[in-house]
Amino acid sequence: MNSKNPEIFYRTLLPTMVGDFYSQLDECITSLHVIAQELDSDLFKLVVFHDPVSEDENLKRNNYTGKLLEKAFTGKCPTFILACQVPIPPFAVSMEAAFVKRGSCQTVFRRQGDQPYVILEQQGFRELWASGLTGKNSAKSYEQSAVGAFDAVHALLEAEQMNFNHIVRQWNYIGGIIHDHVINRTHTINYQIFNEIRHRYYSQFRTVKGFPAATGIGNKFEDVYIEICAIQHVEQEIKTYPIENPDQVNPYQYDQQVLEGSPILAQQVKHPPEFERAKLVVLPGQIRLFISGTASIIGQETIGIGDIEKQTLTTISNVEKLADYNHVRKSYPKLPQGSFEYGLIRVYVKEMKDLKKTMSICRQKFRNIPISFVMTDVCRDDLLVEIEGELLFHPAG
């Protein structure tokens, strides 16, 4: 990998010991410290998957995790989020960790309030990674919760002299994503409320064509957390290219009938989810491909309703189409000879009964790749699985 850009790699962890959340968390963070030392790298981003019984317990665990990371990585606390998504049984914790090779870039650890974030900088590029961005817990409505999360994103970007144009990858942890409500006699879905707020902020603060790669996924409690990767060149715009799937309608072009619920927030139409199927990011000496949360959708319709095997295979096929070298080259003809290699795969499974089958299929397809499996709701009630990934391009020779 070219040293002009951050050398990033991923690891997924499960505890080796029986125990509760806290003992398993302690063991995994100790392991992360060992990995960082052995590989001469800094841990800069961490996702902890867990299943707290209440929002108070989630907050308690979040505070404990922050203190533990500060102690283990003094002065270099990674950005992190505790995602309320169920790990593989019988574990109370699973982790997904991102490391950067020391010396491959300048790594700066900072904070926005209580939440740590990280800047990777080299050759005029600044790469911001921030997790767990959310509003205050006092939000009285789902709309306020989504607004609070986007306000936190906006404030952090402004603090770093960046803006929404610089976001290339976004994760949206949407509490109760498919829960519906009746507000002023209107049938509403949390995911649609989130999409309306996202549209509001993108319309106001995003001026470039297209959207980031993104995942909109369920979280246990009814609030919103956002994670972002934003990249900025100090002198010019970075080169990014949307990668479409020819077998799928772009999500931001979905018809009204595909979007669940009624128009909300005093609007006449429902705004679709604004993200690209995948995003190619071209930097000097490095090319990365972010694949958004991908499901068993052909055109704009769910395929394999009630059939976990068919949905998993269809989803993997969609991911592989987005990662295909010849297909990507159609969007970026200057792509040199070479290949894309997966650095990380994350799999979301809706039902516990489908976990074993999904794991078997995915592990066969994605051999020797760091992969996370968690259970949570997906953005449509009839979708049983969702897969996302990150790939790095390796030139031939």
FENJONOR-V841242 format. One record per backbone hydrogen bond with DSSP energy under -1.0 kcal/mol. NH is the residue of the N-H (numbers start at 1). CO is the residue of the C=O. Records with the same first field share a line. If there is no record, write none. Layout:
NH: CO ; CO
This chain:
5: 2
9: 99
11: 97
13: 95
24: 20
25: 21
26: 22
27: 23
28: 24
29: 25
30: 26
31: 27
32: 28
33: 29
34: 30
35: 31
36: 32
37: 33
38: 34
39: 35
41: 36
42: 100
44: 98
45: 98
46: 79
47: 96
48: 81
49: 94
50: 83
58: 54
59: 55
60: 56
61: 57
62: 58
63: 59
64: 60
65: 61
66: 62
67: 63
68: 64
69: 65
70: 66
71: 67
72: 68
73: 69
76: 73
79: 44
81: 46
83: 48
85: 83
86: 375
91: 88
94: 49
95: 13
96: 47
97: 11
98: 45
99: 9
100: 42
101: 7
102: 40
104: 101
106: 121
108: 119
110: 117
112: 115
115: 112
117: 110
118: 129
119: 108
120: 127
121: 106
122: 125
125: 122
126: 232
127: 120
128: 230
129: 118
130: 228
133: 226
139: 136
145: 141
146: 142
147: 143
148: 144
149: 145
150: 146
151: 147
152: 148
153: 149
154: 150
155: 151
156: 152
157: 153
158: 154
159: 155
160: 156
161: 158
162: 157
166: 163
167: 164
168: 229
169: 229
170: 213
171: 227
172: 215
173: 225
174: 217
175: 223
176: 219
177: 174
179: 176
181: 188
183: 186
186: 183
188: 181
190: 179
191: 177
193: 189
194: 190
195: 191
196: 192
197: 193
198: 194
199: 195
200: 196
201: 197
202: 198
203: 199
204: 200
205: 201
206: 202
213: 168
215: 170
217: 172
218: 377
219: 174
223: 221
225: 173
226: 133
227: 171
228: 130
229: 169
230: 128
231: 166
232: 126
234: 124
241: 280
243: 278
248: 245
249: 299
253: 250
254: 251
258: 255
262: 187
275: 273
276: 212
279: 290
280: 241
281: 288
282: 239
283: 286
286: 283
288: 281
289: 391
290: 279
291: 389
292: 277
293: 214
294: 387
297: 295
298: 301
299: 247
301: 298
303: 296
307: 304
311: 307
312: 308
313: 309
314: 310
315: 311
316: 312
317: 313
318: 314
319: 315
320: 316
321: 317
322: 318
323: 319
328: 324
329: 325
331: 328
332: 328
335: 332
339: 394
341: 392
343: 390
344: 390
345: 370
346: 388
347: 372
348: 386
349: 374
350: 384
354: 351
355: 352
358: 354
359: 355
360: 356
361: 357
362: 358
363: 359
364: 360
365: 361
366: 362
372: 345
374: 347
375: 86
376: 349
383: 380
386: 348
387: 294
388: 346
389: 291
390: 344
391: 289
392: 341
393: 287
394: 339
396: 337
